[in-house]
């Protein structure tokens, strides 16, 4: 729940008023793929590589509607990795962002 909450909160915070946010999921082989897409301010390619680092904010300026600490994606990455998954994002400035989470449906050693 925390993973989805963090991704949705970021998508909402960085979207324009009246913008849309989409949460999607699908099963692929032995994994669950989640995606959260927004049509907000987007992230520059040079920022996207470090977006999962603690206290990193790609858009710390006036486009932020709410005060954020820059911990959401770092926490998300840690939680995803605890579940032996992976997280990544795609983005384009002024076009929005999509973040993906892949989680194994079964943990090794569990039925």
N, C-alpha and C positions, 0 to 999 in steps of 0.2 A: 504494500500500500504506500509506503514512504517513497519508493522509486517513482510510482505513477504520480503521486502527489507533487513531488519535486518538479517533475517534467511538466506537468500541467500548470503549476504555479509560474514557472519561468515563461511558458508559452503565453499565458495570460498577461503577465507583467510586461512583456516586450511586444505585445500586440497593440495596434491602434484601436481607439474606441470603435466599437461595432465590428471589430475583426472576428474572424472565426478561428477556432482551435479544434483540431480533430485528433481523437484517440482511436487507433486501430490496432488490431491484433490478428495474428494468423499462426497456424501451426505449420512448421517446416521440419520435416523429418522428425528428429527427437527434440526439437526446440520450439519454444514459443517466442515469436517476434512481436514486440510492441513498438508502436511508433506514435509520436506526438508531433503534430505539424501545426505551425502557425504561419500567418502571413504578415508578420510584424517587421521590425526594423532590420532583422538579419544580422549576420556576423561576418566580418571580413575574414578572408582565408587565413591571414597571418594571425588572427585571434583564435580561430577555430582549433588550431593545433594545441593550444594551452588552456582551453576552456574548462577542462576537468581538473585543473590545479586549484588547491584551496585559495580562497580570497581573490580569485581572478574574476573580473567583470569585463565582459567584452564591450558593453555599452554603459559606462559609468556616468554619462552626461545627462542632459535634460530629457532624454527620451524615456528614462525610467519613470514609471508612474508611482512605484512604491520603493521604499528603502529596502535594499537587499544587501546581504553580507557577502555574497559571492561564495557561499558554501554549498548550495543546493546541488550543483553538478558534481562537485567533489564527493559529497556524501553519497549521491546516486551511484557514482562509479564504484565507490567502496562497497556499497550494498550489493551491487550487481556482481562484482568480483567475488564476494563472499558466497554467492550462489553459483559460482563457476560460470558466470556469463560474461558478456561483453556489452559495451555501450559505445556509441559513436554518433556523430552528427553531420548533417549536411546543411549548408546555409548559403544564402546569397544576400548581399546588402540590399536593403529596401524591398526584398522579395519574401523574406521569412526564413524559417529554419524547420528542420525535421530532425528529431532525435530518435534513435533506435536503440532498443534493448533486446538482446538475445539471451534467453535463459533456457538451460537444459530442462526438459520435462521430468527427467529422472536423474538423480544424483548417482555417481558411481558408488557401487556397493549397496544400493537400495533397490528393492524390487519395483 
